[in-house]
C-alpha cells in the first residue's frame, strides 16, 4: 500500500470527478506511448491514431518503483515521500485546483516514463548542486509551468520554486498534507507541443518539464 494515503484518495476523487461531470474517464494524449493505464476501449487508438486522446485509469504497480540508482549515483538519500509519489502508480498527469492556484502533479505514464523521470531528477539535483543550493525534488507545476512544485529533501515539506532559484513559498509541511489540500480539476486534455529536448524527444514527462529545463539551462 502507498505510504501516501492522500494520493490513493486523490486518485479515487479524480476519476469520480470526471465520471460525474463528463460521464467518462480522464483523457490524455499519449502520442503513441503505450501504457497499461489506457482503457481497453481505447487501446487500439494509442498506436493506430497517436494524435487522438485516450481514456485512462490509474494502475497500481505490482512492485513499487525504486530510486536506489539515484541514491547510489549521487550519494544522497531521497526523502521517502518521493518514492511513494512516483513509484506506486502508472498514470497521466493529475490536474488540480487549490487555494494557491491551478496546476498538475507529475506521474509516470509507463516504465520508460519512470526511467526518464529518474534522469530528470538526477539532472535537477545536479543543477541544484552546481548552484550551491539545497536539494529539492520536483513533483509538478503551477499555472503555465514557470513555477515548480518541489519537495525539500531534508524535511519533506512542499514549496514553490522558480527554476534555477531557491524555494520561496512553503505550501505544506509534508507531501501527504499537500495532496490532501488539492481538488481534482476537470478539464479537456492538452496536447503536448513538440519541443526538442536534451538527448530525447520523449513526449511524456519531458514535455511537462520543457519550461523548467529552459530556465534551468539558462541559469547554468
C-alpha positions as CSV (number, residue, x, y, z in Angstrom):
1,X,0.0,0.0,0.0
2,X,1.2,3.5,-0.7
3,X,2.7,5.4,2.2
4,X,0.8,8.4,0.8
5,X,-2.9,7.7,1.7
6,X,-3.8,11.1,0.3
7,X,-2.5,10.1,-3.1
8,X,-4.7,6.9,-3.1
9,X,-7.7,9.1,-2.1
10,X,-7.0,11.7,-4.7
11,X,-7.0,9.1,-7.5
12,X,-10.4,8.0,-6.3
13,X,-11.7,11.5,-6.2
14,X,-10.1,12.4,-9.5
15,X,-11.7,9.6,-11.5
16,X,-15.1,10.1,-9.8
17,X,-15.0,13.8,-10.6
18,X,-14.5,13.1,-14.4
19,X,-17.2,10.5,-14.3
20,X,-19.7,12.8,-12.6
21,X,-19.0,15.8,-14.8
22,X,-18.2,14.3,-18.2
23,X,-19.6,10.7,-17.9
24,X,-16.2,9.2,-18.8
25,X,-12.7,8.7,-17.5
26,X,-10.0,11.3,-17.8
27,X,-8.3,11.7,-21.1
28,X,-4.7,12.1,-22.1
29,X,-2.6,12.5,-25.3
30,X,-0.1,9.6,-25.2
31,X,1.3,10.4,-28.7
32,X,1.9,6.7,-29.4
33,X,3.3,5.9,-25.9
34,X,1.7,2.6,-24.8
35,X,0.6,2.2,-21.1
36,X,-1.4,-0.2,-19.1
37,X,-3.4,2.9,-17.9
38,X,-5.2,3.1,-21.2
39,X,-8.8,1.7,-21.0
40,X,-9.4,-1.3,-23.2
41,X,-11.9,0.6,-25.4
42,X,-9.1,2.9,-26.4
43,X,-6.0,0.6,-26.6
44,X,-6.0,0.4,-30.4
45,X,-6.0,4.2,-30.7
46,X,-2.6,4.6,-29.0
47,X,-0.6,3.4,-31.9
48,X,-3.1,3.5,-34.7
49,X,-4.3,7.1,-34.0
50,X,-1.5,8.6,-32.0
51,X,-2.9,12.1,-32.5
52,X,-6.1,11.3,-30.6
53,X,-6.7,11.4,-26.8
54,X,-7.4,8.3,-24.9
55,X,-9.2,7.5,-21.7
56,X,-7.1,6.3,-18.8
57,X,-7.3,4.8,-15.3
58,X,-4.5,4.9,-12.7
59,X,-2.9,1.5,-12.2
60,X,-1.1,0.5,-9.1
61,X,2.2,-1.2,-9.8
62,X,2.8,-4.8,-8.8
63,X,6.0,-3.7,-7.1
64,X,6.9,-0.2,-6.2
65,X,9.4,1.6,-8.5
66,X,12.8,2.1,-6.8
67,X,15.2,5.0,-6.8
68,X,18.2,3.2,-5.5
69,X,20.1,4.1,-8.7
70,X,19.7,7.8,-8.0
71,X,20.7,7.5,-4.4
72,X,23.8,5.5,-5.4
73,X,24.8,7.7,-8.3
74,X,24.5,10.9,-6.2
75,X,25.4,9.6,-2.8
76,X,22.2,11.0,-1.4
77,X,19.2,9.6,0.5
78,X,15.9,10.7,-1.1
79,X,13.1,11.7,1.1
80,X,10.8,8.7,1.3
81,X,7.7,10.6,0.1
82,X,9.3,11.0,-3.4
83,X,9.4,7.2,-3.9
84,X,5.8,6.9,-2.6
85,X,4.6,9.6,-5.1
86,X,6.4,8.4,-8.2
87,X,6.9,4.7,-7.6
88,X,3.4,3.4,-6.7
89,X,1.3,4.1,-9.8
90,X,1.3,4.5,-13.6
91,X,-0.9,7.4,-14.5
92,X,-1.2,10.5,-16.6
93,X,-0.5,13.9,-15.0
94,X,-3.1,14.9,-12.4
95,X,-4.8,18.3,-12.9
96,X,-5.7,20.1,-9.8
97,X,-7.1,23.3,-8.3
98,X,-6.2,24.6,-4.9
99,X,-6.2,27.7,-2.7
100,X,-2.8,28.7,-4.2
101,X,-3.7,28.2,-7.8
102,X,-4.2,25.6,-10.6
103,X,-1.5,23.1,-11.7
104,X,-0.7,19.5,-12.2
105,X,1.1,16.7,-10.4
106,X,3.5,14.6,-12.5
107,X,3.1,10.9,-12.7
108,X,4.9,8.3,-14.8
109,X,2.8,7.0,-17.8
110,X,4.8,3.8,-18.2
111,X,8.1,2.3,-17.2
112,X,10.1,4.2,-19.8
113,X,8.5,7.4,-18.5
114,X,9.6,6.4,-15.0
115,X,13.1,6.0,-16.2
116,X,13.1,9.4,-17.9
117,X,11.7,10.8,-14.7
118,X,14.7,9.4,-12.8
119,X,17.1,11.0,-15.3
120,X,15.3,14.4,-14.8
121,X,15.5,14.1,-11.1
122,X,19.3,13.5,-11.4
123,X,19.6,16.5,-13.7
124,X,17.6,18.7,-11.4
125,X,19.7,17.8,-8.4
126,X,23.0,18.2,-10.3
127,X,21.8,21.7,-11.3
128,X,21.0,22.5,-7.6
129,X,24.5,21.3,-6.6
130,X,26.0,23.5,-9.3
131,X,24.1,26.5,-8.0
132,X,25.1,25.5,-4.4
133,X,21.5,25.2,-3.4
134,X,19.8,22.7,-1.0
135,X,18.4,19.6,-2.7
136,X,14.8,19.7,-3.9
137,X,12.7,17.3,-6.0
138,X,10.1,18.5,-8.5
139,X,6.7,17.0,-8.3
140,X,4.6,19.2,-10.6
141,X,4.0,22.7,-12.0
142,X,1.7,25.6,-11.3
143,X,-0.1,27.7,-13.9
144,X,1.7,27.7,-17.3
145,X,4.7,25.8,-15.8
146,X,7.1,28.7,-14.9
147,X,6.7,27.7,-11.2
148,X,7.7,24.3,-10.0
149,X,6.2,22.4,-7.1
150,X,9.1,20.8,-5.2
151,X,9.8,18.7,-2.1
152,X,12.5,19.7,0.3
153,X,14.7,16.7,0.5
154,X,15.7,17.4,4.1
155,X,12.3,17.5,5.7
156,X,9.7,16.6,3.1
157,X,7.9,20.0,3.0
158,X,6.4,21.2,-0.2
159,X,7.3,24.6,-1.8
160,X,7.0,26.7,-4.9
161,X,10.3,27.2,-6.7
162,X,11.3,29.1,-9.7
163,X,13.7,27.2,-11.9
164,X,17.3,28.0,-11.0
165,X,16.3,29.7,-7.8
166,X,15.8,28.5,-4.2
167,X,12.2,27.7,-3.0
168,X,10.4,30.9,-1.9
169,X,7.0,29.9,-0.6
170,X,6.1,26.9,1.6
171,X,2.7,25.3,0.8
172,X,2.6,22.3,3.2
173,X,4.7,20.6,5.9
174,X,4.5,17.3,4.0
175,X,3.6,15.8,0.7
176,X,0.7,14.0,2.4
177,X,-0.7,17.3,3.7
178,X,-0.1,18.9,0.3
179,X,-2.0,16.3,-1.7
180,X,-4.9,16.3,0.8
181,X,-5.4,20.0,0.1
182,X,-5.9,19.6,-3.6
183,X,-9.1,19.3,-5.5
184,X,-9.5,17.5,-8.9
185,X,-9.7,19.9,-11.9
186,X,-11.9,18.5,-14.6
187,X,-10.6,19.9,-18.0
188,X,-10.0,18.8,-21.6
189,X,-6.7,17.1,-22.2
190,X,-3.9,19.3,-23.5
191,X,-2.0,18.0,-26.4
192,X,1.8,18.4,-25.7
193,X,3.7,20.8,-28.0
194,X,6.6,19.1,-29.7
195,X,9.8,20.7,-28.3
196,X,13.3,19.5,-28.9
197,X,14.7,18.4,-25.5
198,X,18.2,17.3,-24.4
199,X,19.0,13.8,-25.7
200,X,15.5,12.8,-26.5
201,X,12.1,14.0,-27.8
202,X,10.2,11.7,-25.4
203,X,6.6,13.2,-25.3
204,X,5.7,12.3,-21.7
205,X,7.3,13.8,-18.7
206,X,9.9,15.6,-20.8
207,X,7.2,17.7,-22.3
208,X,5.8,18.7,-18.9
209,X,9.3,19.8,-17.9
210,X,10.2,21.8,-21.0
211,X,9.7,25.2,-19.3
212,X,11.7,24.1,-16.3
213,X,14.6,22.9,-18.4
214,X,14.6,26.1,-20.5
215,X,15.1,28.2,-17.4
216,X,17.5,25.7,-15.7
217,X,19.8,25.5,-18.6
218,X,19.8,29.4,-19.0
219,X,20.9,29.6,-15.3
220,X,23.7,27.2,-15.9
